[in-house]
Amino acid sequence: MVLPNNMQKNLLPEEINFLSESQLITIIPRFSMKKIELIGSKIPTLRAMRREQVPLWVALILKSQDKCNIVPPEWLNLIYLKDMYEQEKLNPLQFSSLPYNWLELSKILLAKASDDVADLSHQLRSVIQDLREIRLIKIKNGLRELNEANMELTNLSLMEINEIRPFILQVMGKLGKLYEASKTIEDEEDDYDYE
Amino acid sequence: MSYFDIDDILASAEKIPCKFNSDAPGLGYLQGNPGHAIPKNSKVEVPFWLASVLVENPLFDEDDQEFIELGETKFEASQFVNAIRASGSSVDLHLIYPFYYDLVVLWSKLHMELPSGKQAMKLLNERAMEIYNYANNSNKPVNNRFLLLLDEFEKTLFKKASELNKLTKHWLEGS
């Protein structure tokens, strides 16, 4: 293939960003518009001041023209995120249950619709940064426990998985080879017994 | 093991110590002694691919002695084992065998009873974390001894991890 190696089996952060723009989000439009059927999703009939769910990319276009307000998702507020951060600290072996695209959504919303978010955006940014860092540290510590067969990824977001995927895959592949090679004759007989 | 994997080919060209069980006429160049024979019982380092054939073929038909006997490789030496036990991340794999992990896989196929595979797995686990740590800080000028100790496989790991980290950082900081 013509694509460089690092783009073949992995997504770019920009691509993940793009994917998360198809997520539905609630808006409060300031104008009325007939509904539009799109391939895969649709824009419902919009009436001024009536809440509707539209894909995020539509919401961003309308927002940039000042034709709507975006209702931020319920997890995007200081209290909830701080609570998640506390949970991360309390359970060093678990990831807190943030949405699978929390990094992308929060980045997009803070950049393009910061006036719709109730809390101060610099405070949100700093708590998101804290969350990201504590989760990165956990991922790093998880590398020590890596084995050839499985890995626990519960509650990790797409972006975070994407960031470590090629690295982890290579290490696990090599561990698998070494594991196969390190099987002694007795181990193989043991395996045979179970069958 | 794949036929087209260059790392695999290079790994099988790593030299390992062994002992000849008979005179080998004309092979003196392996010892740096061209034109002469290798005398019986002399210790020579030969590439893995050659040793693996010689060690599996008997000297004569109906004879249980093979051409060569395998010696102790550097990763089985007690010095190396102790060094790993002390601190896996400060072992100089690049100096010992630049294709350590591949060689261990090849080697274990010959010597099924040896623990070197499990030892390599433990070592890789420990070093993977260290490599990831360094890769995450690779936007600063890297001037660290640790990177010189990596074997070839670990180098590709490092490259991949730092590349991805750069991309993600770039995305996070961009507008």
Interface residues (C-beta under 8 A of the other chain):
Chain A: N6 N10 L12 P13 E14 N17 L103 K107 A111 L136 K140 N141 L143 R144 E145 L146 E148 M159 N162 E163 I164 P166 F167 Q170 V171 K174 L175 K177 L178 Y179 E180 A181 S182 K183 T184 I185
Chain B: Y101 V104 V105 S108 K109 M112 E113 P115 S116 G117 K118 A120 M121 L124 N125 E126 A128 M129 Y132 N133 A135 N136 F153 T156 L157 K160 A161 E163 L164 N165 L167 T168 H170 W171 L172 S175
